[in-house]
Amino acid sequence: MGLLAILRKLRSNPDKELRLLLLGLDNAGKTTILRCLANEDITQVTPTQGFNIKSVHSEGFKLNVWDIGGARKIRPYWRNYFENTDVLIYVIDSSDSNRLEETGQELSELLTEDKLRGVPLLVYANKQDVAQSVTAADIAEALGLHNIKDRDWQIQSCVATDGKGIKEGLEWACKSIKKK
């Protein structure tokens, strides 16, 4: 096959672009997950004051991942980023059981948003390497994820600092989109 034929084939079958919205409370590990997905250094991560965007290629998709800060004062602005979201990724700090109720309330509000209706939900139960972390199954139970009937959803245990579980969650997200 000649170079011209290869180039034509690549142009006729470009990666489909998807928009992934990465949300969660502050200090949950959203930016660390984003940098892990982009194979970037995670040793110097600072709290996100606005947003970060990275493009990642996976499973034949170009994933444009939007990481929005999770501080309380920023959360009201999350809705400005809902438009055209293909997958909602919600990150939970599994080691902070004191904020489980707060993170559950934020997630519940997100799931009622019209612009996120039917959007697949991936929940990363991050920081599973910390001794007092709550298991993904217990988080799913506490948040009532099993009651979600209007969208595909998955909870994935992960450790963003070493990448454990991150790619598996992303693979689920891509498969969920392929089903549509």
N, C-alpha and C positions, 0 to 999 in steps of 0.2 A: 504494500500500500504506500503510495507516494505521500510526501509531506502535505501537499494541497488537499488530498483526500482526508488525511488525519485532521487537518485544521477545520475542514468543513464538518466533519463528524463532531468535533468538539464544540463548534458553534451551534450546531443543530441540537445538541443535548447539553446545554450549560447546567450547572448546578441550580436547582430551584432555590430561590432565596426565601428564608423564613425569618420571622421576627420573634425572638424569645424575650420575654420580660422577666427579669430577675428581681424579686422583691423579698422582703423580710425585715424584721426589726434590726436596729443597729447592732453591730457586733455579732451577727449571726454567721458571717463568713461569706457573704455574697461576692465581695470583690476578690477574695482568695479563690473562690470557685471560678470566677470569671478568668482570673489569671492562670489558674490551673488548666482550664479549657484551652487557653491560648498558648500554653507552654511557656509562660513567662515567669520571671522571678517572683516568689511570694514572700521573700524575707522582709521586705519593707512595705507593708500594706498600711495605708492610713484610712481613717474613716472617710467615706464618700460624702461630700457636701452637696453634690448635684447628681451627676450621672456619669457613667463610663460606658463606652460602646466598643465591642470587639467583634470581629468576624471570624468564625471558626468553620472549617469544612468537616462534615461528618455524614456518613451514610448517603452520599450523593446530594447533600444539601449544603448550601452556604447559609450558615446560621448567624444572623446579626443579633448578638446578645446585648440587651440593654440592662445595665446594673444601675438601679436607682437607690440613692441613699435611704436608710431606714430610720433615721432619727425622727423623733415624734414631730418636730416642727416641719419636716420635709414630707411626711406621709400624706398630708392633704393634697400635695401636688402629684402624687402617683397617678391620679386619674388623667392627667395630661399626656400620659404615655400609653394608655390602653388601646388606642386606635390601631387596628391591623395586627394585633397580637395573635400569633399562631400557637404559642405554648406559654403558659404561665408557670414559672419556676419560683416556688416559695421556699425560702431557706429558714430553717429553725435551728437555734442553738440548743442542742439536746442536753447540754450540761447546765442550762439555766432553767431549772424547773419553776423558779419563782415567776418567770415571765411567760410560762406556757399559756395561761389564761389570756394574757394580753395579745400574744401572737395568734391565738385561736380567734379572738375577736376581730383582729385585722384581716385574717384570712377569710372569715365568714363574710365580712363586708365586701371584700374583693369578689367573692363568688356570687354576690347579688348584682354586680355591675352589669348593665346591659351590654357594654362594649366587650365584656369578657365572657358573655353567654356562650356556653358550649366549648370554650377554649380548654384543651387538655391541661391538666394540672399535674406538675411534678413537684413533689415535696422532698427536699433534701433534709434528712435528719442529720445535721452536721455535728461534728465534734464527738463522734462516737468513741474516740480514743481517751476521752476524759473519764475518770473513774466513776463519777456520780451521774453520768449521762443517762438519759431516759431512752429506752429502746425505741426503734422505729415503730414497732407494733403497739407499744404503749402510747406513743404520740398519736398514732392513727386512731386509737381508741379514744383518747382524751379529746381530740379535735372532731370526733365523729365523722371521719373521712368515709367510713363504710356507708354512711347515709347519703353520700353524693351520688345522684342518679342522672344528672343532666350533662355529664361530661366524663371522659376517660380520666382516670387519675392513678397515680403511682406514688408510693413513698419509698425512698431509697436511703438507706444508711450510708453515711459517708464521713470521710475525714479529709477535708479540703487541703490541709497542710501536706498530705502525702499523696493525694489524688485517689485514695481508695473510695470506690463507689461512684465517682463522678462520671466516668465514661459510661457505666452501666445505665445511669439515669438518663444521660443524653441519648443513648441508643434507644431507650424506651420512648423518649420524646419523638425521635425521628420515626420510629415504627408507628406511633400513634398518628402522626401526620400522614404517613403513607396509606393508612387505612381509610382516610377521608376521601 
